[in-house]
Amino acid sequence: MTQMTTIGTPQISEYDDRIVEIEVTGVCRQDVKRVSSYKKKVTHGRMNEAMREIYSLGGKVVGVTLLGEPQANNQPVETDA
């Protein structure tokens, strides 16, 4: 068998692993959050789910920031081919 060296993990898109910071305000449930505004960090792949959760709690998204590179480990990985 031959060895094959690849970088990272095979994915359709690297954007799913990037970290996104969502700025939230107006959450009604004080048992969940005791502040009027906060920031939530999620992966880009979970952003839609996180925004639905925010809206279901009565919150409002006031800003979204892409924080940088994917969190995946981009070290060479040996695989059997």
Phi and psi in degrees as a GROMACS rama.xvg file:
@    title "Ramachandran Plot"
@    xaxis  label "Phi"
@    yaxis  label "Psi"
@TYPE xy
-101.16  153.746  THR-2
-99.0795  144.223  GLN-3
-127.058  131.42  MET-4
-103.007  125.511  THR-5
-122.804  158.752  THR-6
-101.908  124.576  ILE-7
73.2564  -158.012  GLY-8
-113.444  147.686  THR-9
-69.546  124.666  PRO-10
-142.058  158.77  GLN-11
-73.4312  -41.3133  ILE-12
-144.818  138.99  SER-13
-77.1388  -16.1971  GLU-14
-63.9609  -29.2705  TYR-15
-61.9754  -25.7918  ASP-16
-95.572  -6.49067  ASP-17
-72.4427  147.91  ARG-18
-89.6428  132.648  ILE-19
-119.549  136.18  VAL-20
-106.122  121.991  GLU-21
-106.305  122.937  ILE-22
-92.6648  125.525  GLU-23
-121.723  143.976  VAL-24
-141.571  158.366  THR-25
78.7  23.8128  GLY-26
-71.6133  126.449  VAL-27
-79.3451  -32.4438  CYS-28
-80.8814  105.244  ARG-29
-70.3747  -21.0549  GLN-30
-73.3461  -19.2842  ASP-31
-89.5102  -53.0321  VAL-32
-134.746  136.142  LYS-33
-101.725  12.4147  ARG-34
-118.479  157.255  VAL-35
-78.4401  -27.3742  SER-36
-143.402  150.849  SER-37
-156.748  170.003  TYR-38
-117.863  138.101  LYS-39
-122.461  129.641  LYS-40
-104.19  127.157  LYS-41
-140.157  165.907  VAL-42
-77.0737  155.861  THR-43
-58.0973  -34.6932  HIS-44
-65.772  -24.3509  GLY-45
-103.186  5.09675  ARG-46
-61.2526  -44.3104  MET-47
-61.2296  -44.2732  ASN-48
-62.2956  -42.5428  GLU-49
-64.7231  -40.2636  ALA-50
-67.3553  -37.5353  MET-51
-62.4737  -40.6005  ARG-52
-63.4324  -42.6671  GLU-53
-61.0096  -47.2391  ILE-54
-65.1073  -35.7075  TYR-55
-68.1121  -24.5668  SER-56
-87.4419  1.77133  LEU-57
87.4901  10.9374  GLY-58
-84.1416  170.551  GLY-59
-131.551  132.292  LYS-60
-82.7678  120.997  VAL-61
-107.003  -9.10508  VAL-62
-171.186  147.569  GLY-63
-133.328  128.616  VAL-64
-127.719  129.53  THR-65
-82.9014  119.009  LEU-66
-86.0245  -19.3334  LEU-67
154.206  -148.218  GLY-68
-70.3108  159.36  GLU-69
-58.9602  153.005  PRO-70
-84.6643  -6.19396  GLN-71
-64.5825  147.742  ALA-72
-79.1153  116.291  ASN-73
-95.7451  31.3358  ASN-74
-80.0639  150.256  GLN-75
-58.909  138.866  PRO-76
-124.245  128.594  VAL-77
-89.4996  133.248  GLU-78
-129.018  151.851  THR-79
-80.9161  133.38  ASP-80
